[in-house]
Amino acid sequence: MTQETFTVQNVKCGGCASTIESGVSEMAAVNSVTVEVESGTVTIESDGIERATLSSKLAELGYPEA
């Protein structure tokens, strides 16, 4: 299992966190998604998904890396 942490833009509230969690969790091989609203960090545990793939998914959801 791998863990990647991203600092992303546009995270303003719990609703944003929920959007990220549900959107990223839809990806196969994602085990957990944790969003810290205050710092804008997203931590994703997966079974070896490449960082670039995760980053693209976050951007697609409207939360590009800062």
Contacts in CASP RR format, 6 or more apart in sequence:
PFRMAT RR
TARGET T0000
AUTHOR 0000-0000-0000
METHOD contacts of the structure
MODEL  1
MTQETFTVQNVKCGGCASTIESGVSEMAAVNSVTVEVESGTVTIESDGIE
RATLSSKLAELGYPEA
1 31 0 8 1.000
1 45 0 8 1.000
1 46 0 8 1.000
1 47 0 8 1.000
1 48 0 8 1.000
2 45 0 8 1.000
2 46 0 8 1.000
2 47 0 8 1.000
2 48 0 8 1.000
2 49 0 8 1.000
3 43 0 8 1.000
3 44 0 8 1.000
3 45 0 8 1.000
4 43 0 8 1.000
4 44 0 8 1.000
4 46 0 8 1.000
4 51 0 8 1.000
4 54 0 8 1.000
5 41 0 8 1.000
5 42 0 8 1.000
5 43 0 8 1.000
5 44 0 8 1.000
6 41 0 8 1.000
6 42 0 8 1.000
6 43 0 8 1.000
6 44 0 8 1.000
6 54 0 8 1.000
6 55 0 8 1.000
6 58 0 8 1.000
6 65 0 8 1.000
7 39 0 8 1.000
7 40 0 8 1.000
7 41 0 8 1.000
7 42 0 8 1.000
7 65 0 8 1.000
7 66 0 8 1.000
8 20 0 8 1.000
8 40 0 8 1.000
8 41 0 8 1.000
8 42 0 8 1.000
8 58 0 8 1.000
8 63 0 8 1.000
8 64 0 8 1.000
8 65 0 8 1.000
8 66 0 8 1.000
9 63 0 8 1.000
9 64 0 8 1.000
9 65 0 8 1.000
9 66 0 8 1.000
10 16 0 8 1.000
10 62 0 8 1.000
10 63 0 8 1.000
10 64 0 8 1.000
11 17 0 8 1.000
11 20 0 8 1.000
11 35 0 8 1.000
11 37 0 8 1.000
11 40 0 8 1.000
11 42 0 8 1.000
11 63 0 8 1.000
12 37 0 8 1.000
13 37 0 8 1.000
14 35 0 8 1.000
14 37 0 8 1.000
16 35 0 8 1.000
16 37 0 8 1.000
16 63 0 8 1.000
17 35 0 8 1.000
17 37 0 8 1.000
19 61 0 8 1.000
20 33 0 8 1.000
20 35 0 8 1.000
20 42 0 8 1.000
20 58 0 8 1.000
20 61 0 8 1.000
20 63 0 8 1.000
21 33 0 8 1.000
21 35 0 8 1.000
23 57 0 8 1.000
23 61 0 8 1.000
24 30 0 8 1.000
24 33 0 8 1.000
24 42 0 8 1.000
24 44 0 8 1.000
24 54 0 8 1.000
24 57 0 8 1.000
24 58 0 8 1.000
24 61 0 8 1.000
25 33 0 8 1.000
27 46 0 8 1.000
27 49 0 8 1.000
27 54 0 8 1.000
27 57 0 8 1.000
29 46 0 8 1.000
29 47 0 8 1.000
29 48 0 8 1.000
29 49 0 8 1.000
30 44 0 8 1.000
30 45 0 8 1.000
30 46 0 8 1.000
30 49 0 8 1.000
31 45 0 8 1.000
31 46 0 8 1.000
31 47 0 8 1.000
32 44 0 8 1.000
32 45 0 8 1.000
33 42 0 8 1.000
33 43 0 8 1.000
33 44 0 8 1.000
33 45 0 8 1.000
34 42 0 8 1.000
34 43 0 8 1.000
34 44 0 8 1.000
35 41 0 8 1.000
35 42 0 8 1.000
35 43 0 8 1.000
36 42 0 8 1.000
36 43 0 8 1.000
40 66 0 8 1.000
42 58 0 8 1.000
42 63 0 8 1.000
44 54 0 8 1.000
46 54 0 8 1.000
55 64 0 8 1.000
55 65 0 8 1.000
58 64 0 8 1.000
58 65 0 8 1.000
59 65 0 8 1.000
END
